[in-house]
Amino acid sequence: MAEKVYVVLGATGHVGSPVARRLAEARRPLRVVARSAAALAAHADAEQLVGSVEDPELVRRALDGAGAAFVQLPPYLGPGARAWQDRVAGILADGLEAARVPYAVALSSLGAQLASGTGPVAGLHTLEERLGRVPGLSVLALRPGYFFENHLSAIGVVRSAGFYAGALAPELRMAQIAAADVGEVAARRLLALDWRGREIQELHGERDVTPVEVARALGAAIGKPDLAYVQLSYADAHAGLVQAGLSEEVAALYVELARALNDGRIASDEPRSPATTTPTSIEAWAREVFARELRAG
Ligand SMILES: NC(=O)c1ccc[n+]([C@@H]2O[C@H](COP(=O)([O-])OP(=O)(O)OC[C@H]3O[C@@H](n4cnc5c(N)ncnc54)[C@H](OP(=O)(O)O)[C@@H]3O)[C@@H](O)[C@H]2O)c1
């Protein structure tokens, strides 16, 4: 019998891309899905399917014949963002059920056990709930901490103002992680298919870090060792996000997320262990990714 195909949704993203790369390196039959045909072309050995997860028919086609799938709710910044997330969670669950896919790894987040008050993470709660109700589907929900890649949005202000600003408390010590490390774990588990029923795996990064420590690491990587971190009020953070082009609604969601992190409502739920710890430090990521992007941008 032909080997069943692995399907990676969002295969050009921060996490989906390394997942697809690893599966291809392991020479597994692979189908990759995203909206940009040009970006998907990087996965030359995979079957490429161009389309949106908003389209139930596209999702059904994407999952047809899949032995295992990597699924995610892509970031969505348009109007009705929370409703969009809930709708797409339903489309993904229905697609997995219709195609009788036995295994899925879902990209979730720390805090996804909470139904509300967590900004966009509440959509990941819905995703986990919907996938958990799909008959015959074994779901591994990966719950990583805060992606290092979020710090790329600081490039503009670091360059123009010479400091790093955000709504997180300067001494908030929390799990932060390289998105590529999340992808490595997802690919390893997909290759092993070593879970049954519902499993949750938190991912805590190399160590917990504070925004002040992050600013120091970013600064050291770009020759500004004294790069300071400035905490913004929630109102100023909201205004900054709107100025950057986000809708009022999406800005409010991201401020709600920052508040939930600051208040400790979103935090690691399990103790750090070898299984939750990943290799890339903020210093290494800053040297390899942040410095390169700052030079390029
Ligand atoms: N940022 C964090 O700190 C953090 C922490 C924990 C969990 N997460 C979660 O991780 C998930 C992914 O975040 P990310 O930063 O990895 O995203 P990302 O890098 O933007 O990747 C999203 C992927 O989905 C694709 N995509 C976007 N819209 C799509 C659509 N409508 N239909 C089909 N494909 C679509 C993108 O490619 P195209 O644009 O070409 O379609 C891309 O391949 C989100 O659910 C987020 O909540 C984030």
The ligand as an SDF file (V2000), in Angstrom:
LIG
                    3D

 48 52  0  0  0  0  0  0  0  0999 V2000
    3.8620   34.6770   17.9090 N   0  0  0  0  0  0  0  0  0  0  0  0
    3.8640   34.0060   19.0490 C   0  0  0  0  0  0  0  0  0  0  0  0
    4.4800   34.3960   20.0440 O   0  0  0  0  0  0  0  0  0  0  0  0
    3.1010   32.7200   19.1360 C   0  0  0  0  0  0  0  0  0  0  0  0
    3.2460   31.9230   20.2750 C   0  0  0  0  0  0  0  0  0  0  0  0
    2.5080   30.7430   20.3620 C   0  0  0  0  0  0  0  0  0  0  0  0
    1.6660   30.3620   19.3200 C   0  0  0  0  0  0  0  0  0  0  0  0
    1.5610   31.1730   18.2190 N   0  0  0  0  0  0  0  0  0  0  0  0
    0.6360   30.7710   17.1380 C   0  0  0  0  0  0  0  0  0  0  0  0
    1.3570   30.2570   16.0440 O   0  0  0  0  0  0  0  0  0  0  0  0
    0.5270   30.3200   14.8810 C   0  0  0  0  0  0  0  0  0  0  0  0
    1.3340   30.7090   13.6540 C   0  0  0  0  0  0  0  0  0  0  0  0
    2.0690   31.8570   13.8940 O   0  0  0  0  0  0  0  0  0  0  0  0
    3.3360   32.1560   12.9770 P   0  0  0  0  0  0  0  0  0  0  0  0
    3.9810   33.3770   13.5370 O   0  0  0  0  0  0  0  0  0  0  0  0
    4.1610   30.9120   12.7900 O   0  0  0  0  0  0  0  0  0  0  0  0
    2.6360   32.5210   11.6110 O   0  0  0  0  0  0  0  0  0  0  0  0
    3.3160   32.8000   10.2020 P   0  0  0  0  0  0  0  0  0  0  0  0
    4.7990   32.7090   10.2660 O   0  0  0  0  0  0  0  0  0  0  0  0
    2.6710   34.0460    9.6870 O   0  0  0  0  0  0  0  0  0  0  0  0
    2.8020   31.5660    9.3300 O   0  0  0  0  0  0  0  0  0  0  0  0
    1.4860   31.4340    8.9040 C   0  0  0  0  0  0  0  0  0  0  0  0
    1.4510   30.4600    7.7370 C   0  0  0  0  0  0  0  0  0  0  0  0
    0.0910   30.2960    7.3380 O   0  0  0  0  0  0  0  0  0  0  0  0
   -0.0680   30.7230    5.9860 C   0  0  0  0  0  0  0  0  0  0  0  0
   -1.3550   31.4030    5.9110 N   0  0  0  0  0  0  0  0  0  0  0  0
   -1.6910   32.6360    6.3560 C   0  0  0  0  0  0  0  0  0  0  0  0
   -2.9920   32.8810    6.1350 N   0  0  0  0  0  0  0  0  0  0  0  0
   -3.4780   31.7730    5.5070 C   0  0  0  0  0  0  0  0  0  0  0  0
   -4.7360   31.4190    4.9940 C   0  0  0  0  0  0  0  0  0  0  0  0
   -5.7950   32.2250    5.0770 N   0  0  0  0  0  0  0  0  0  0  0  0
   -4.8780   30.2000    4.4210 N   0  0  0  0  0  0  0  0  0  0  0  0
   -3.8450   29.3590    4.3000 C   0  0  0  0  0  0  0  0  0  0  0  0
   -2.6140   29.6330    4.7910 N   0  0  0  0  0  0  0  0  0  0  0  0
   -2.4400   30.8340    5.3800 C   0  0  0  0  0  0  0  0  0  0  0  0
    1.1150   31.6290    5.6940 C   0  0  0  0  0  0  0  0  0  0  0  0
    1.4410   31.6520    4.3130 O   0  0  0  0  0  0  0  0  0  0  0  0
    0.6290   32.5820    3.2690 P   0  0  0  0  0  0  0  0  0  0  0  0
    0.5750   33.9400    3.8820 O   0  0  0  0  0  0  0  0  0  0  0  0
    1.4050   32.4900    2.0040 O   0  0  0  0  0  0  0  0  0  0  0  0
   -0.7160   31.9610    3.1250 O   0  0  0  0  0  0  0  0  0  0  0  0
    2.1990   30.9280    6.4980 C   0  0  0  0  0  0  0  0  0  0  0  0
    2.6570   29.8040    5.8070 O   0  0  0  0  0  0  0  0  0  0  0  0
   -0.6140   31.2720   15.2290 C   0  0  0  0  0  0  0  0  0  0  0  0
   -1.7770   30.5030   15.4880 O   0  0  0  0  0  0  0  0  0  0  0  0
   -0.1530   31.9130   16.5210 C   0  0  0  0  0  0  0  0  0  0  0  0
   -1.2260   32.2850   17.3520 O   0  0  0  0  0  0  0  0  0  0  0  0
    2.2680   32.3270   18.0910 C   0  0  0  0  0  0  0  0  0  0  0  0
  1  2  1  0
  2  3  2  0
  2  4  1  0
  4  5  1  0
  4 48  2  0
  5  6  2  0
  6  7  1  0
  7  8  2  0
  8  9  1  0
  8 48  1  0
  9 10  1  0
  9 46  1  0
 10 11  1  0
 11 12  1  0
 11 44  1  0
 12 13  1  0
 13 14  1  0
 14 15  2  0
 14 16  1  0
 14 17  1  0
 17 18  1  0
 18 19  2  0
 18 20  1  0
 18 21  1  0
 21 22  1  0
 22 23  1  0
 23 24  1  0
 23 42  1  0
 24 25  1  0
 25 26  1  0
 25 36  1  0
 26 27  1  0
 26 35  1  0
 27 28  2  0
 28 29  1  0
 29 30  1  0
 29 35  2  0
 30 31  1  0
 30 32  2  0
 32 33  1  0
 33 34  2  0
 34 35  1  0
 36 37  1  0
 36 42  1  0
 37 38  1  0
 38 39  2  0
 38 40  1  0
 38 41  1  0
 42 43  1  0
 44 45  1  0
 44 46  1  0
 46 47  1  0
M  CHG  2   8   1  16  -1
M  END
$$$$
